[in-house]
Amino acid sequence: MTNDTNSNTGLRIGTRGSPLALAQAHQVRDLLIAAHDHLNEDNIHIVAMTTKGDRIQNQPLTDFGGKGLFTQEIEEGLLKGDLDLAVHSTKDVATKLPDGLGIQCFLQREDVRDVFLSDKAASLAELPAGSVVGTASLRRQAQILHHWPALKVVPFRGNVQSRMRKLQAGDVDATILALAGLNRLGLSEVATQIIATDIMLPAIAQGAIAIETRNDDDRVNALLAPLNHLETQQRVTAERSCLATLDGSCRTPIAGLAEIVGDILTLKAQILLPDGSQSHETTQSGPVAQAVDIGLRAGEVLLAAAGPDFLKDR
């Protein structure tokens, strides 16, 4: 552990208020306490906030803009000094952050795969034609329809628990969730099928927790330094570079996964039309130190393959 003479200074952690978001914030708090002698549960305060994305429950998020829907209010708290750090699911974080803010730390990545939940079939492939799958993710919608065009996909909002309740109530025949979230909530046993990444390539940065702070807050950034997981940072850097190149938003079905073997990073990326009728993929590799360039190259290859009109709002 490290010692810090400024032992009377606490921390305020901003987070969304869902059970999963709170579990992630508590994980960060516990890691900070383990890393620093002067920090404890009494001087680290978790501040749960409701974001615009949380308030909009009856309509698709694609109608209201990009990924900032889940981070804007929390980032405003950081900029005003009401918060010292923010804990996000990285896949919810826009590639361009507000001036003055940065992602200083990534926790070790969880399992990146998606899971299928249903009491009607053992897998997506076994669902009868016409079955209704609920998801709030345009990426998942596009991938499902690409592989199984006879299925019907409908918008399905809410946190993990509320979506599970809707599924049990029969609102839909099946749904798709991230295994990372189920693992963090201790609910992995509810998964009917874990879906291979060659069938459903995950969202950019799926399974990674990002910690955002003010760039000039040297005290907080120093406290976070021991928590950063380098391999996760390298993988997510490549994926987010690809996303930024594609200028992806909630209206664009984009997937990507970077993996590292030795000192070589390999990124597989995919873009689709929302109805699943077209898909383009690429795999790019290179030294880990070139993570940003690998992501840039993957994005450029996909843009060239798809053509200029592919990513226009539809």
N, C-alpha and C positions, 0 to 999 in steps of 0.2 A: 504494500500500500504506500501511497505517497502522503506526505504531510503538507499542510497549507496553513500558514500563519493567519490567513484571513478567515478564521474558522467561524465567525459570526455571520458570514454572508451566505444566504441560502440561494435556492434556485426555484424558478417558476417554469414549469413544463406545460406548454400548450398542446392540446390534443382535441380531436373530435370526441364526442361523448358516447359513441357506440361501445358495446362490450369489447369488441376486438381492438378498437383504438385505445381504450383504457388499458387493456391487457398489454399492449405494446408500450404505452407510456410507463406503466409499472415496471416492465422489463428494463427500460432505460434507467429508471430511478434505482432499481436494485443493482444494476451494473455500476452506476456511479457511486453508490454507497460502498460496494465491494472494492472499488478502485481508489477511494479517497477516505482517509481516516476521519476527516472533519465533517463529512456529509452523513446525514441520517434521515429517517422518515420525518423528523420534526422540522428539518430545514429544507426539504425538497417538497414543493407543493405542486400537485397536478391540477391544472386548470382546464376543465372540460368546457368546450365551446361548441355551439351549434353553427354549422356553416350553411351557406346557401344550398349546397348539394344535399345536406341533410333535410332541409326544410321542404325541398321539392320532392315529393314522394309519389305524386299521381301522374307524372308526365316523364317522358324520356329526358335524360340529361342532355342529349344531343340537341334539344330544342333551346337550350339556354347557354350554350357556350362551351368552353374548353375545361381543362383539368383544374383550373383555379377555383372551380366551384367548391372543392373540398378543402381549400387551403387559404382562401383570401382573408377571411376574418382572423385566422390564426396569424398569418403574416402581418396583418395590420397591427396586431397585438405586439409582435416582435418589434416592428418599426417604431411604435409609440413607447417602447420600453416597459410595457405591462407584462411581457413575458421575456424569459432569458433564452429559452430554446423551444423548438417545436418538434414533435414526433409525428412523422407521416408514413403511410404506406407509399413507397417511392413511386409506384405506378400512378398515384394520384397527383404527382407533382409535375407542374409544367417544366419544360426544358429551359425556358427563360424565366429567371426569378426576378422579383422586384429589386431595384437598385439598392445596394447595401446589405442584401441577404445572400447567404450561400449555404450549401449543404456541406457541413464540416465533417460528417461522420456517417458511416453505414455500419449497421450491425451485421453479424454473420448471417448470410442468406438462408432462409428456410427452403423447404421443398418447393420447387417452382411449378409443379404440375397442377392441372385442374382435376376436379373430381365430379363424377356423375352421381346424382341422388335421385332415386326413384323406387317405388314399390311395384312398378308396372313391368320392369324389365331389368336384366342384370347388367346391361350396357347400352350405350347410345345405339350401337349397331342393331340391337335386338328390339328397339322400340318399334311398334307397328306404324305403318304409314299413317299420317294424319295426327300422330301424337303431338301434344303441345308441350314444348320446352320453354320454360321461363328464364330469362336472363336480362340483366341490365347492361350487358357488355355487347357492343356492336361487333367486337372481334369474335367473341364466342358465337354470336348469331351467324356471322359470315362463315366461320369454320364449320359449324354444324350444317348449314345449308349447302356448303361446298361438298361435304362428304355424304350428306343424307338429305337431298332436296325434297324428299317426300314428307319430311317432318315440318311442323309449324312452330315458329319461334315468336314469342310474345314478350313485351316489356315486363320486367319483374323486379321492382325496386325494393329496397329495405336492407337492414343489416342481416347478418347471417341468421340470427335466431328468428327474425320475422319472416325471412324467406323460407326457412324450414317449417314454420307454422303454416304458411300459405300452401306449401307443398302437401303437408299432412292433411290440410283441409280440402284438398282436391282442386285447388285453383288451377293447377297445371299438372301434367303427367310426370314431369321431371324438371330438374334444374341443374345448373353447373355452378360450383363454387371453387375457390382456390384452396388447395390442400394446406397451404401455409396458414391461412386463417383458422381452419379447423384445428390444426395442430396447436396453435397458440391458445385456442379456447378449450383444448382438451376434448375435442369433439370428433376426432378423426375416425372413430368407429362408425359414424353415421354414413360414411362414404359407401356407395354401392359399387363404384368402379373408379379406380385411379386411371386417368386417361394418359396414354403415352404422348410425349411431346412431338412425335412425328405425326400424330393425328391432330392434336391441338397444341400448336406452339404457343407458349404463354405470352401474356402481356409483357411489354417492355418493363423490366425491373420487378416483375412479380416475385413476391416472397422476400423482398428487401425492405428494411426499415431505414428511413433517412432521418437524420437529425439536422434541422435547419437553425441557424443562428444569425446574429448580426456579424458581418465580416470583421468589424473593428472591435468586437468584444473579446479581447485577448484572454481575460479570465475564464470565461465559459469555454472558449475554444480549446484552451489548455486542459481544462477538466475533461473534455470529450476525447482528447487525443488517444488515451489508452483504450477507448472503446472501439475505435475504427478497425474494421476488418478489411485488410488490404485487398484480398482476392475478390471479395464482394464489390469493393469500390472499383476495381479494374473492370470487372464484368459489366457492372451497371453503367460505367462510363462509356463503354463501347455501345451498349444498347441505346443509351440516351443520346449519344452522338448520331446514331442512325435515325432515331425518332426526330431529332432536331432537323436533320437534313431533309426528311420527308415532310417537315412542318406538320406533324401529326396532331390531330385534335380528337375530341370525343366523337367526331363525325367520321373518322377514318379508321377502318379495321386494319390495325397494324400489330404484328407480333414479332418477337425477337428473343433470342437466347444466346448469350455468350458463355462459353466454357473454356477453362484453362487446363492444359496438360503440359507440364514442364514450364517452359517460358513462352509457349505458343497459345495465343488466344484465338478461338474460332467462334465466329458469330454467324448464326443462321437467322435470317430475317424474312418476313412475309408481309405482303399487302394484298388485300382482297377487296372486291366489291361487296357492299353490305348484303346483297342477296346471294352471295356465294358463287355467282356464276363465273367469276374470273379470280384467279389467284396467281401471284408472281412470288417466287422465292429466290434467294441467293444465299450462298455460304462464302464467307470471306475469312481469311486467316492471316496471322502475322505475329510478330513479337508483342508480348504483353505491353511493352512500353509504347506501342503504337495504337493503343486502344481507341483513341479519338479518331485517328485516321482510318482504322478498320471500320468503325461505325459510319464514318463519312462515305467511305467507298461503297459499303453495302447499300446505303441510302441512294447514292447516285446510280448504282446498277439497277436498283428497283425502279427508280424514276425513269431511267432510259428504257427499261423493258416494258413498263406500263403505258408510257406515253403521257403527254402533257395534260390530258383531260381526266385521267384516272382518279386523281385525288380531289377533284372539284366537288363541292357540296352537291349532294344528290337529293 
